[in-house]
Amino acid sequence: MLLQIAAFELSRRRRMLSSYVYVAVLFAFGLMSMLASGGAFASVAVGVGSDRVHANAPELLHGLILSLSHFGLIITAAVFG
């Protein structure tokens, strides 16, 4: 029964344009934030404190994943609300 409900929801969401837009926005946000933290943009500085921090440092990744999760929570509320 639960698998039938999940299959119905997935097939319905697959036909909606908004699902693809949400995926593209989340992917672009994650890509741009990692590029900015890696130093790809000269005018954007992403870091923790005043010291130089590597792009894959745990404290920086924690902050990026936290912000992506909060943004994804808003999108989830929009999809299922």
C-alpha positions as CSV (number, residue, x, y, z in Angstrom):
1,M,0.0,0.0,0.0
2,L,2.8,2.4,0.9
3,L,4.7,1.6,-2.2
4,Q,1.7,2.3,-4.3
5,I,1.2,5.7,-2.7
6,A,4.9,6.5,-3.2
7,A,4.8,5.4,-6.8
8,F,1.8,7.5,-7.5
9,E,3.4,10.6,-5.9
10,L,6.7,10.1,-7.8
11,S,4.9,9.6,-11.2
12,R,2.8,12.7,-10.5
13,R,5.8,14.8,-9.5
14,R,7.8,13.6,-12.6
15,R,5.2,15.2,-14.9
16,M,5.3,18.6,-13.2
17,L,7.6,21.3,-14.4
18,S,8.1,22.7,-10.9
19,S,9.9,19.6,-9.8
20,Y,12.6,20.1,-12.5
21,V,12.9,23.8,-11.7
22,Y,13.4,23.0,-8.0
23,V,16.1,20.4,-8.8
24,A,17.8,22.9,-11.1
25,V,17.7,25.7,-8.5
26,L,19.1,23.5,-5.8
27,F,21.8,22.1,-8.0
28,A,22.8,25.6,-9.2
29,F,22.9,26.9,-5.6
30,G,25.1,24.1,-4.5
31,L,27.4,24.4,-7.5
32,M,27.8,28.2,-7.2
33,S,28.4,28.0,-3.4
34,M,31.2,25.4,-3.9
35,L,32.7,27.3,-6.7
36,A,32.7,30.5,-4.7
37,S,34.2,28.7,-1.7
38,G,36.9,27.3,-4.0
39,G,37.9,30.7,-5.2
40,A,36.5,30.6,-8.8
41,F,35.1,34.1,-8.4
42,A,37.6,36.9,-7.6
43,S,34.9,39.3,-6.2
44,V,33.3,36.8,-3.9
45,A,34.9,35.7,-0.6
46,V,33.4,32.7,1.2
47,G,35.1,31.7,4.4
48,V,35.0,31.2,8.1
49,G,36.8,33.9,10.1
50,S,39.8,35.8,8.9
51,D,42.1,32.8,8.2
52,R,42.3,31.1,4.8
53,V,40.2,27.9,4.9
54,H,40.2,25.1,2.3
55,A,37.0,24.6,0.2
56,N,36.5,21.1,1.7
57,A,37.2,22.1,5.3
58,P,34.6,20.6,7.7
59,E,33.5,23.9,9.2
60,L,32.9,25.4,5.7
61,L,31.1,22.3,4.5
62,H,28.9,22.4,7.6
63,G,27.9,25.9,6.9
64,L,27.2,25.3,3.2
65,I,25.2,22.1,3.8
66,L,23.2,23.9,6.6
67,S,22.3,26.7,4.3
68,L,21.4,24.3,1.5
69,S,19.3,22.3,3.9
70,H,17.4,25.4,5.0
71,F,16.8,26.4,1.4
72,G,15.6,22.9,0.6
73,L,13.2,22.9,3.5
74,I,11.5,26.0,2.0
75,I,11.2,24.2,-1.3
76,T,9.9,21.1,0.3
77,A,7.2,23.2,2.0
78,A,6.3,24.7,-1.3
79,V,6.0,21.3,-3.0
80,F,4.0,19.5,-0.4
81,G,2.2,22.5,1.2
